[in-house]
């Protein structure tokens, strides 16, 4: 008996465009983000989801509504699915962070698993929170298909765990584009397997957010999705196993 979890990153929000650290800042979805949501809704039209969970932020609520457009399920909002609490980084420009917090920024870029910031969460706390929350959701829905809408850093932590890696491998996990989808399967013993991650093939190129962003780059390189797992094929939009 397999339980399938779809992890969905929220649509483009104002912080993604302004390139600020959003974290717990409750930013709204942009006009481009709304077009991303139309594409996401079509992707999920034929996926037989049976339960839907989301972070309670504006941007995740709107994204959950798109996932739910053709299903009309009750949405269960959980604070445990929220983005990392960035403490003193919240709302600040990514361009300013290296000068304001050089040591913390260096950790974020090079040793993300050790990241901790004043007034916020440590990365280990996010890793533990997302692992326990998503695993608990899977245990609550044995044999079912569930969508979980969350945030970039939060999802990145769970994907590290789902790939069978310790948090020290977090830097090896690529960032997801806005509305990107990852699929994880749990067996009846609660063991999970990463099927694919960070797939945004439902978006046309002009609707990609990361393609034009600067915040996810370091030394001229873009931290996008990696190729450890193949993205969903066009034929998998109906989601065969």
N, C-alpha and C positions, 0 to 999 in steps of 0.2 A: 504494500500500500504506500503510494508515493504522495507526499504533500508538496505542492508547487507554490513557491513564493516569487512574485514579481516585485522587484524593488525599483521604484520610479523616482528619479530626481525631479524636483519642481521645475516649472517653466521659468523662463527668463524674468527676473524681477529687477526693480530699479537699481539695486545694489550691484547687480551683474553688469549693468550698463555704466554706472558711475564708478565702478571698480573700487568699491569700498568693502570692508569686512562686514558682511551682513550678520552672521551669527544669529543672535536672538532679536535683532532689529526686525520689526514686522513690516517688511517692504511689500509693495503691491506688484502684481504681474504687469509687465509692459505690453504695449500694443503688439510688438513682435512675439512676446510670450503668449499672447492670446492666439496668435496664428499657429504657434507651436502646439498649443493645446488642441486645436482642431485636428491637427495631424495625429496627435496622441490618441484622441478619442476614436479616430478611425482605426488605429492599430488595435485598440482594445475592443472594438465592436464585436469581433468573433471569438474573443478569448472568454471562455466560460468561467469568469471569476465568481466565487461564491461568498467572499467576504472582502471588506475593504477597510484598511487602517491608514491613518495619516497623522502627521504632525499638525498641531492646531494653528500654525501661522497662516497668514493670508495667502502666501504664495503656494503653500502645500494644500490648502483648502481648495483653491481654484484648480489646482492640478488634479486633486482627487475627484472633483466634480467632472472633469473631462474624462478621466478613466471610467467614471460611473455613468457617462452620458447615455449609454445604451443598456444599462443594467439596473439602475435605480435601486441600489442596495443602501442600507443604512451605513453611514460612514462613522467609524469608531475613531475618535481623536485621542491621541496619546501624547502627553508631554515627553514621554521617554523616547519618542521619535524625532524630537527637535534637534536642531543643529547644535554644534559645539557652542558652549557659552564662551565667547571670546573675551570676556572681562574688559580690560582697558583698551583692547583692540576694537571693540564694537563701534561700528560706524566710521572708522578711520579709513583714509585712502590707502590702498595697497602701496601706492608710490611713496607714501610717507613712512610706512612701517619700518623699513630698514634703518632709517635715521633715528626714529623715535625709540625703537626697541631692537637694537642690533643683535643682541644675544638670542633673544626669543625668535627673531626672524631667521637667524642662521639655523636654529633648530628646526623651524618649520620647513625650511628648504632642504636641509641635509639630513636631519635625524628627527623626522616628524614624530616618531613614537615617543620621544623624550620631551615633546613640547608641553609647556605649562606656562600660563600667563596670569598675572595678578588679577584677582577678581573673577576668574573664569574656571573652566574645567581643565584638567590635564587630559592629554590624548588617551592615556590609559583608562581614564574614567569613561570617555566616549566609547572606546573599544568595548569595555565591559558592559556598558549600558546597552549598546546596540546588539551585542551578542545575546545577552539575556532576554532582551525584548523581542527580537525577531524569532529566537528559538521558542520563546513562550507562545508567541502567536502561532507558529507552526504546530506546536503541541496541542493547541486548542482546536485546530482544524485538521485532524488526521484525514488523509486521503482527499483533501479539498484543494482548490486553487484560490490563492489569496493575493491581493495586490496591497503593497505597502508603499506609501508616498512619504518621502523624507528629503534629506538635504545632502549636498555634495560630500562634505567631510564625514558626516554620519554614515552615509552609505559606503563610502570608501573604507571605513573601519570594518564594517560587516563583511564586505567583499574580501578583505584580507583574511578574516577568520574563515569564511566560506571556502576559500581556496586552500585551506589547511595550513595556513601560515601563521606564525606568531606576529604580534604587533610590530616587532622589529623589522618586518618586511613591508611596512606600510608605504615607504617611499617607492616601492616597486609597483604599487597599484595605481593605475592611471586615473585621472579625473574624468568624471562623466560630463557630457554636454547637458544642457538643460533639456529636460524630459527624456533623457536616456533611460533605457530599461535594462535591468539585469534579471536573470532567472536562476533560482536556486531550488534544488530539490532535496527534501528530507525523507529518509526512509523511516520505517516504523520504529526504529530504535533511536531516532532523533539525530542521526548522523546526516550531515548535509553535504551536497555536492554542487559545485558551481558549474552551471551549464553554459551560460554566456554572460558577459558583462558589458555595461556601458554602451549598449547598442542604440544608436540614434538614427537608424536607417529609415525611419518613418519621416525624417525631416529632409526637405530639399536643401541643397548647400546654402542657399541664401538665408535660411532660417537658423543656421548654426550660430550659437553664441560664442563658443570657445574659439571658433576659427578666426575671429577678429579681436579676441581679448588679449590683454597684456599681462594680467595678474597671474596667469597660470604658466608664465614663462620665467626661466631662470637661466642666465648666461646665454640668452638667445635661443634656448630650446623650449619647446612647448610640452607641458605635461598633460598630454591627452590620454586616450585609452591605449593600453598596450596590447600585444598580440598573443598573450598566453592562451586566450580563449577566443574562438571564432565568434563573430557577431551572429545574430539570428539571420538566417537567409530570408530572402523575400517570401519564399514559400512557407516559412515558419510563422508568418503573421497569424495564421490560423492555429499555430502553436502545437504542431505534432511533437511528440516526445523525441 
